[in-house]
Amino acid sequence: MKNISALPKIILPVCLSVFTVFMLSEPKISASGTAEGILISGRIIIPSLFPFTVCVLFLSNSGFFDCLRFISPFTKKVFGLSGEMFSVMILSMIGGYPIGAKLLNDSVENGRITPENAGIMLNYCINAGPAFIVMAVGNGIYGSRSLGWVLLISHITSSFIISIFCGFLLRKDSDFESKRSNILPVSENFVVSVASAAKAVFGIFGYVIFFSCFNAYLNHYSAKLPFLKYLSAVTEVTNAVYGIKSVSVAAFLLGFAGISIWCQVLSVGRNIKIKPALFIAFRLLHGTLSAAFTKILVKCFKITVLTAGTPVFKPYFTNAALSISMLSMVIILILSLYYKNNTGKIINDIV
């Protein structure tokens, strides 16, 4: 049993060592994949995720959602959640993949929910945002905004179904869910929200860039080893959906999220107790339900799907785009470091 439990500690270093050899032997592929990851971060993550994260964290820290306490009898009966935690559930469905994990992590720190219950909620609080599904996937890849809305409705409906089921798994612990967080002054709240969002988003960048580089090698060698295409599809969802012609498969990948998103969730949800087997099972269920609902809705509304075509939203390489993306990442890094080790002197803080 000890040998079996030690396998993950051995496999990952071996895989990364092999990957290092590939990067040394084919540096151009690494550079191309990394550049694409930077572009994805600059063109998708910053516009759709960062501003929304700032606003959500500001509203959450200001106690804005305390007004939802009056619907707690209803939400506890249907979802097993207090009104305030129900707001976390809703925001996770419209905010983008890591928003739910970030809000759940903050809720654990503030004593609004137990780490165990946060882990159960996480099973349905990992969702792609409307900007990504409707604009980037629906309109950008398939040339149909209507199809994008179908994908979004299927995605959110699947989360609601899973949330009702997970309500039976939540531990009834009103002592935690009844606690209020400290309300920060408006000026301090805004500064903290921007810095906290910057720190979370910069952490996400790292995983997007790494897995974009990793997928570049998988795509390069997939001509000789076709099964590598399937592996790349489950590692990084942003790149994966661009190479998928089937709408149902794209819907599944959006629900499944992918290993890169899972790592992003872990990076911002360190206080959440996650059961890996249950987590993966619900990701598979979310993807399956999303694919089924999408197929049904496409037939019901008779939406025409382009099965072939060049993605409109596919990142491309230009010096200006790379410069803007790099500048944005540096600004976010400075903000996150400044907030973490604030001594009042920005140069010293960065050093």
N, C-alpha and C positions, 0 to 999 in steps of 0.2 A: 504493500500500500504506500509506503514511503517513496518508493521509486516512481509510482504512478503520480503521486502528488508533486513530485519534483520535476515532472516532464515540462510543464509550462515554463519553469524557470530556465530550462535548458533549450527549449525550442526557440523562444524569442531571441536570445542572444545569437544562436546559430543562424536564424533567418536574417537578422540584421547584419551579421558578418558577411553572409553571402551577398546581400544587397549592396554592401559597401564595395565588394569586389566588382559587382556589375557597374557601379557608379564610377569606379576608377578605370574600368575598361571601356566604358561608353559614356564619357562625360557630356557629350552633346545631348544625349537623351535626357540626362539629369537636368541640364540647363533648360531645355525646352519644357519639361514637365513642371519644373519649379516656376518658370515664367508664367505658365498657364495658371498655376495655382495662385500666383500673385494677382493676375488679372481677374480671376474669379472672385478673389477676396475684394478687390477694388471695385468691380462692376456689379457684384451681386450682394455680398455680405454688408459692406459699408452702407450702400443706399437703402437696403431693405431692413437691415437688422439693427445697426447701431443707433439711429435716431429713435426707433421704436423702443429699444431697450432702455434708453435714457428716460423716456416718458413714462414707461411702465414702472421702473424703479422709483422714479420721483413720486408718482401717484401712490405706490405701495408704501413708501416710507413716510408719506404725509398723512396716512390713515384714511385716505380717500375711500377705500373699500370697506371701511367699518360700517358704512351705511347699509351694506348688504346683510348685516346681522339679522334684520327683521325677516329675511326669507330662510333663515336657518332651519326652521321646522320642516319646510318643503325640501330643501337640499339634503338634509340629513335623512329624510325618509327615502328619497330617490337615489341619492349618490353616496350617502353616508358621510357627507361633508358639511362643515359649517358654512355659513354664507360667505365668510371671508376667504376660505379655502376654495370655495366654488369659483370665486373670481380668479384665482390662480389657474384653475382648470380652463376657464374661458379664455384667459389671456394666452395660455399656452397653445390654444387652438388657432390663434390668429397672429401670433407674434414671431413664429419661426422656431426651428428645432430646439435651440438651447434655452429659450426663454423660460419654459416650464421648469427645467432643472435649476436654473438660477433662482427663480422665485421660490421653489420648494426648498432649496438650500438656505435662502434667507429666512424662510418661515421656520425652519428647524432652529436656526441661530436665535431667532426672536421668541422661540418657545410657543409658536402657534400650532405646531404639529410634531409628533414624534418622528424620529428618523425611520422607524419601521413603516409607519403610515405614509411617509413621504416616498419611500421606496415603492409602495404599492401604487400610489398616485402617479409615479413616474412612468408606469406602464402605459398610461394614456395621455401623458402630458408632454410627449415628444411628437411635435407636428410641424410640417412645413407651413410657411406663411403664405398668405394670399398672393403677395407680390411675386414670389417664386413660382407657385403653382400656376396662377392665372397668366401672368405676363411671360415669364421665362419659359415655362414648359408648354402651356396651352397655346399662347399666341406666338411665342418665339420658335418653338420646335415644330408644332403641328399646324401653325397658321390659323388657329381658331380660338378666339377668346371664350366662346361658348363651351368648347371642350375643356378649357382651363377651369371654368366654373363647375363643370361636371366632376372633374378630378378633385376640386376643392371640396365640393359637397360630399362626395364619396369618402374623402379623407376624414372630414370632420364627423360624419355620421358613424364611421367605424370607431372613432375615438369615444363618441357618446355611448355606443353599445358596450365597448370594453369598460368604460367608467361605471356603468350600471352593474356589470358583473363584478368588478373589483370592489364595489361598495360593500359586498358581502365579506370581503377579505380584510377590510379595515378594522383595526382594533378600536373599540369604543373607549376613548380616553378623553373625556371632556375637560380634564384639568389642563391638558396641553392646548387644546383647540380654543379655549376660552381666554387665553392670555392675550394681552394687547402689547404691541411693540411700542417702543419709545418714539414719540413724534419729534422729528428734527425741525429746527427753524428753517424757513423757506430757503434762505441763501445757502445755509450749510447743506440742506437736503439736495439742492441742485448741484453743488460741487461734488458731493459724495456720489450722486447718481451718475454724473458724467464720468467720473473717475472709475467707478465700479463697472460701468458699462464698457468703458475703454479696456479695462483689464480683462473682462470676460471675452470681448470680441477679439482682442489681440491673441488670447490663448486659442481661440477658434482658428485664427489665421494659420497658426503653426500646423495644425492637423490637416487643414485643407491643402496647404502647400506640400507637406510631406506626402500625403496620399496621391496628390496630383503627380508628383515625381515618381512615386511607386507605380501608379497606373500607366505612366508613359512607357515604362519598361515592359509591363504586361502587354500593352497594345503593340509594342514593337516586336515582341517575340510570339504574339498570338498567331502569326502567319504559319509558324512552324508547329506551335502547340495551341490548337484552337480552344482548348478548355480554359486557357488563361483569360479569354473574354468573359467567361462566367465569373471568374474570380474578381476581375476588375469591376464588375457590375455590383458586387456586394461590398466593396471597400469604400467608395466615395460616391454618394448619390448624385452630386452636382454634375460630375463627369459622366456618370452612368446613364442618366436619362437622355443625354445628348446622342448617345449611340444606339438608342432603342427605338425601333419603328412601331412596335406593338404598344397600343395605348394601355391595355390591361397589364402588360409587364411593367410599363412606366408607373402605373398606379400602385402596383405591388412594391416597386422599389421605393416610392415615396413613403409608403407606410412602413416598410422594413427599415428605412433610413440608412443603414450601412454602418460599417465599422468605424469610419471617420466620425460620423455623428455620435456614435456611442462613446468614442473617446472624448469628444467635445462635451458631452453630457457629464462624463466622469470628472472632467477638469473643472466644471463649475458646480458640481454637486457632491463635493467631498464629504458633506455631513449627512448624506442620504445613505441609508442601508439598503443595498440592492441585492436581490437574489438573482444571480446570473441566469440560471436555467429558466426561471419564471419570466425574467426580462426578455430573453431571446424568444421564448414561446409566444409572448404577447406581441412582439415585433412581427413574427411570422403571421400571427392571427390578424394583426392590423393590416398588413400587406395583402393577405388573402381576401379579407372583407372589402378593402378598397378596390381591388381588382374586380371582384364580383359586382359590386355596386356600380362601378364605372361601366362595365359591360352592359348591365341592365339599362342604365340611364342613357347610354349612347343609342341603344336600340329604341328606347321609348321616345326620345326626342329626335330620332333620326338625324343625328349629327354626322356630317361628312368628315371623315378622318383622312388626312394626307399621310399615306404610308411611306412616302419617300419625299425627300426634299432636303434642302440645305438649311440647317437651323439659322434663324435670324439673330438669335441672341447668343450664338456661340462666341466665346471670347477670341479675339485675334490680337496679334502682336503689333504694336506701334510704339515708337519711342515715347510719345506723349503719354499714352495710356500707362506704360510701365513707370514713367516718372511720377505721374499723379498717384498711382497705387503705392509706390515706395514712399512717397512723401506722406501719404495718409497713414501708412503703417508706422512710420517714425513718430508722427504726432501722437498716435494712440499709445505707442510704447512710452513716450515721455510722460503722458498723462498718467499711465498706470504706475510707472516708477515713482513719479512725484507724489502720488497719493499714498503709496506704500511706505516710503521713507521720507516724509516731508520734514525738512529741517529749516525751510524758509529760503534756502538757496538752491535754485534749480540746477546749477552746474554740479554742485556737490551731491545733490540727490541722484542725478544721472550716473555720476561716477561711482 
